[in-house]
Amino acid sequence: MTDPTPTSVDAPSADAPLAVWLAHLERLHGQRITLGLERVRAVAAVMGAALQPVCPVITVAGTNGKGSTCAMLEAIARAAGYRTGLYTSPHLVRFEERARLDGQPLAEARLAPSFAAVEAARRVAGDVALSYFEFTTLACVHALLAQRPEVLILEVGMGGRLDAVNLWDADCAVITSIDLDHMEYLGPDREAIGYEKAGILRTGRPAIVADPAPPRSVIDRAREIGADLWLAGRDFRHGGDRQQWHWQGRARRYAGLAFPALRGVNQLLNASGALAALEALRARLPVTAQAVRQGLATVEWAGRFQVVPGQPVLVLDVAHNPHSAAALADNLDAMGFYPQTLAVFGAMADKDVAPMLARLDALVDGWHFCDLPTPRAAPAEALRQRWQGLTRRADVAAQVHPGPAEALAAAVAAADPAGRIVVFGSFYTVGGVLQHGLPRLGAKHLQA
């Protein structure tokens, strides 16, 4: 595999601030996707013990639900009194969101020295050319480990087998729902994608498969390497009614649970997988029933069917593939009646946007398509044309805007105060409306 970036540009000084390091990495290679572990392994070998966890490591892969599962694991572990480290990607507004210690983003002063450490090791290793994701993954985990967490939770960026996060051996691996996304990198169908996700599994260690209908490739890989396979519906299961739910594992049971604070139709699947992981690690990471209840009741994760009260109501969701868009549509349906729903939508050019738009078409009464600040994004006008070619709504209009903030402002100006505005399609779309904090909307005639 060819190197992803040249190395001739001088790096910042060791004491440079985080913003300078990030700008340097963007200049070198931007956000191009590269897969493979050869480069990160070479640099990690130089960094040695500084990258070796001494605490349990939980790695989470999947198409959808990864971030929510990580957030639930973090919240329950914190409620149990553990010092938690959490690495996720991408971020919504600030890079520091990617590395959380005890539920809070690491301060820049704790992150920037780790960038310098990675750069020094990269040069010692022979000027190894790291991608943006590889470099920042090494730096974030290095910074978290320096704070001596008692549990480290890692979210895979894409796939699993060749993702930089797979550098670390998982004491427990969790695979959430698997669907079609990143097919140019991971393969053309669920079986191929499942095989890539299963690359995070390790011999003799728990492999939690939360997808209720996983690809056969995941099960086959777990059995091939001798992982301790936990299947949803066999080794753990959940059920309930409108008031509460329950969970049953191999040896533990929780009854009368309140629903997780994260909203959405799939959150019980994510919570069920998180509880299975914690049961599988109970010898090293025991948690009480009270910690489970408290963690699920207090968990927060921005941009995942996040409903912000206002007039109109604002719904933020990073849904960026057909599977997550379908879940978003179901969640919007479950909210009850709204006289108007407007959408702010921006997406990457490599996404399968047609089924996303089609799934929301019947629900949306006005579209505001927006450009996004990355070369990977589809132009707003191209998105509008895709929608125009498939919509069955002759009564719905669409506009294009230079960015998410402008699109949201236009939607607010046209909004019924009793309605709702849904922002979705990409982390960039949701992040773009959060740049200056969480908006509290007031329709135009309410501001007179």
Secondary structure in CASP SS format (residue, H / E / C, confidence):
PFRMAT SS
TARGET T0000
AUTHOR 0000-0000-0000
METHOD secondary structure of the structure
MODEL  1
M C 1.00
T C 1.00
D C 1.00
P C 1.00
T C 1.00
P C 1.00
T C 1.00
S C 1.00
V C 1.00
D C 1.00
A C 1.00
P C 1.00
S C 1.00
A C 1.00
D C 1.00
A C 1.00
P C 1.00
L H 1.00
A H 1.00
V H 1.00
W H 1.00
L H 1.00
A H 1.00
H H 1.00
L H 1.00
E H 1.00
R H 1.00
L H 1.00
H H 1.00
G C 1.00
Q C 1.00
R C 1.00
I C 1.00
T C 1.00
L C 1.00
G C 1.00
L C 1.00
E H 1.00
R H 1.00
V H 1.00
R H 1.00
A H 1.00
V H 1.00
A H 1.00
A H 1.00
V H 1.00
M H 1.00
G H 1.00
A H 1.00
A H 1.00
L H 1.00
Q C 1.00
P C 1.00
V C 1.00
C C 1.00
P C 1.00
V E 1.00
I E 1.00
T E 1.00
V E 1.00
A E 1.00
G C 1.00
T C 1.00
N E 1.00
G C 1.00
K H 1.00
G H 1.00
S H 1.00
T H 1.00
C H 1.00
A H 1.00
M H 1.00
L H 1.00
E H 1.00
A H 1.00
I H 1.00
A H 1.00
R H 1.00
A H 1.00
A C 1.00
G C 1.00
Y C 1.00
R C 1.00
T E 1.00
G E 1.00
L E 1.00
Y E 1.00
T C 1.00
S C 1.00
P C 1.00
H C 1.00
L C 1.00
V C 1.00
R C 1.00
F H 1.00
E H 1.00
E H 1.00
R H 1.00
A E 1.00
R E 1.00
L E 1.00
D C 1.00
G C 1.00
Q E 1.00
P E 1.00
L C 1.00
A C 1.00
E H 1.00
A H 1.00
R H 1.00
L H 1.00
A H 1.00
P H 1.00
S H 1.00
F H 1.00
A H 1.00
A H 1.00
V H 1.00
E H 1.00
A H 1.00
A H 1.00
R H 1.00
R H 1.00
V H 1.00
A C 1.00
G C 1.00
D C 1.00
V C 1.00
A C 1.00
L C 1.00
S C 1.00
Y H 1.00
F H 1.00
E H 1.00
F H 1.00
T H 1.00
T H 1.00
L H 1.00
A H 1.00
C H 1.00
V H 1.00
H H 1.00
A H 1.00
L H 1.00
L H 1.00
A C 1.00
Q C 1.00
R C 1.00
P C 1.00
E C 1.00
V E 1.00
L E 1.00
I E 1.00
L E 1.00
E E 1.00
V C 1.00
G C 1.00
M C 1.00
G C 1.00
G C 1.00
R C 1.00
L C 1.00
D C 1.00
A H 1.00
V H 1.00
N H 1.00
L H 1.00
W C 1.00
D C 1.00
A C 1.00
D C 1.00
C E 1.00
A E 1.00
V E 1.00
I E 1.00
T C 1.00
S E 1.00
I C 1.00
D C 1.00
L C 1.00
D C 1.00
H C 1.00
M H 1.00
E H 1.00
Y H 1.00
L H 1.00
G C 1.00
P C 1.00
D C 1.00
R H 1.00
E H 1.00
A H 1.00
I H 1.00
G H 1.00
Y H 1.00
E H 1.00
K H 1.00
A H 1.00
G H 1.00
I H 1.00
L C 1.00
R C 1.00
T C 1.00
G C 1.00
R C 1.00
P E 1.00
A E 1.00
I E 1.00
V E 1.00
A C 1.00
D C 1.00
P C 1.00
A C 1.00
P C 1.00
P C 1.00
R H 1.00
S H 1.00
V H 1.00
I H 1.00
D H 1.00
R H 1.00
A H 1.00
R H 1.00
E H 1.00
I H 1.00
G C 1.00
A C 1.00
D E 1.00
L E 1.00
W E 1.00
L E 1.00
A E 1.00
G C 1.00
R C 1.00
D C 1.00
F E 1.00
R E 1.00
H E 1.00
G E 1.00
G E 1.00
D C 1.00
R C 1.00
Q C 1.00
Q C 1.00
W E 1.00
H E 1.00
W E 1.00
Q E 1.00
G C 1.00
R C 1.00
A C 1.00
R C 1.00
R E 1.00
Y E 1.00
A E 1.00
G E 1.00
L E 1.00
A C 1.00
F C 1.00
P C 1.00
A C 1.00
L C 1.00
R C 1.00
G C 1.00
V C 1.00
N C 1.00
Q H 1.00
L H 1.00
L H 1.00
N H 1.00
A H 1.00
S H 1.00
G H 1.00
A H 1.00
L H 1.00
A H 1.00
A H 1.00
L H 1.00
E H 1.00
A H 1.00
L C 1.00
R C 1.00
A C 1.00
R C 1.00
L C 1.00
P C 1.00
V C 1.00
T C 1.00
A H 1.00
Q H 1.00
A H 1.00
V H 1.00
R H 1.00
Q H 1.00
G H 1.00
L H 1.00
A H 1.00
T H 1.00
V C 1.00
E C 1.00
W C 1.00
A C 1.00
G C 1.00
R C 1.00
F C 1.00
Q E 1.00
V E 1.00
V E 1.00
P C 1.00
G C 1.00
Q E 1.00
P C 1.00
V E 1.00
L E 1.00
V E 1.00
L E 1.00
D C 1.00
V C 1.00
A C 1.00
H C 1.00
N C 1.00
P H 1.00
H H 1.00
S H 1.00
A H 1.00
A H 1.00
A H 1.00
L H 1.00
A H 1.00
D H 1.00
N H 1.00
L H 1.00
D H 1.00
A H 1.00
M C 1.00
G C 1.00
F C 1.00
Y C 1.00
P C 1.00
Q C 1.00
T E 1.00
L E 1.00
A E 1.00
V E 1.00
F E 1.00
G C 1.00
A C 1.00
M E 1.00
A C 1.00
D C 1.00
K C 1.00
D C 1.00
V H 1.00
A H 1.00
P H 1.00
M H 1.00
L H 1.00
A H 1.00
R H 1.00
L H 1.00
D H 1.00
A C 1.00
L C 1.00
V C 1.00
D C 1.00
G E 1.00
W E 1.00
H E 1.00
F E 1.00
C E 1.00
D C 1.00
L C 1.00
P C 1.00
T C 1.00
P C 1.00
R C 1.00
A E 1.00
A C 1.00
P C 1.00
A H 1.00
E H 1.00
A H 1.00
L H 1.00
R H 1.00
Q H 1.00
R H 1.00
W H 1.00
Q H 1.00
G H 1.00
L H 1.00
T C 1.00
R C 1.00
R C 1.00
A C 1.00
D C 1.00
V C 1.00
A C 1.00
A E 1.00
Q E 1.00
V E 1.00
H E 1.00
P C 1.00
G C 1.00
P H 1.00
A H 1.00
E H 1.00
A H 1.00
L H 1.00
A H 1.00
A H 1.00
A H 1.00
V H 1.00
A H 1.00
A C 1.00
A C 1.00
D C 1.00
P C 1.00
A C 1.00
G C 1.00
R E 1.00
I E 1.00
V E 1.00
V E 1.00
F E 1.00
G C 1.00
S C 1.00
F H 1.00
Y H 1.00
T H 1.00
V H 1.00
G H 1.00
G H 1.00
V H 1.00
L C 1.00
Q C 1.00
H C 1.00
G C 1.00
L C 1.00
P C 1.00
R C 1.00
L C 1.00
G E 1.00
A C 1.00
K H 1.00
H H 1.00
L H 1.00
Q H 1.00
A C 1.00
END
